[in-house]
């Protein structure tokens, strides 16, 4: 049995998508960011920080996206989605896993300030402007990389794309993508993948974003 603890349109989508790329079906246990279910003791026994994803597989439970990605790709190398020790792209693969989390941290901060910190703790325009700039800087770096190749690794699609690619569908709520044509083309390639489409169909409706774009107030 494979069970994925999941919040729709959250970081756990990375794992849902990767499982689909591997042809592995998982039972989904769904949670909400806003109903307190992630803070319940039962879930914290699975994921101590009260965060998704958490994956039950092979008789163990793993939390943290990058750890799950490494475990899945190293225990199932036949899918060719990881880069094992000794592979010339191993370091790049690991760097992109880390880069994905750097980018996600900026998104998380923007989400927290725009979506979850209302009165009496209004969002700081200075912080929002800084975090949007940080997110934009990661997109600029990605734009340059994708000018030379279709996927994050020159050899082709990998699990690094599932880690980072997920972020890009949240980024347009905070940064206009019109100045990043290579990123937009990359997103279209992602959307064309059958495994991505299957994962999105399983994902569920996102409940975070109520507007198409979040401007910096008084910015």
PyMOL commands that set and color helices and strands:
alter all, ss='L'
color gray80, all
select helices_A, chain A and resi 12-21+37-39+41-44+65-75+77-79+90-116+125-145+159-165+168-171+181-191+194-203
alter helices_A, ss='H'
color red, helices_A
select strands_A, chain A and resi 3-6+27-30+54-57+60-63
alter strands_A, ss='S'
color yellow, strands_A
deselect
rebuild
show_as cartoon
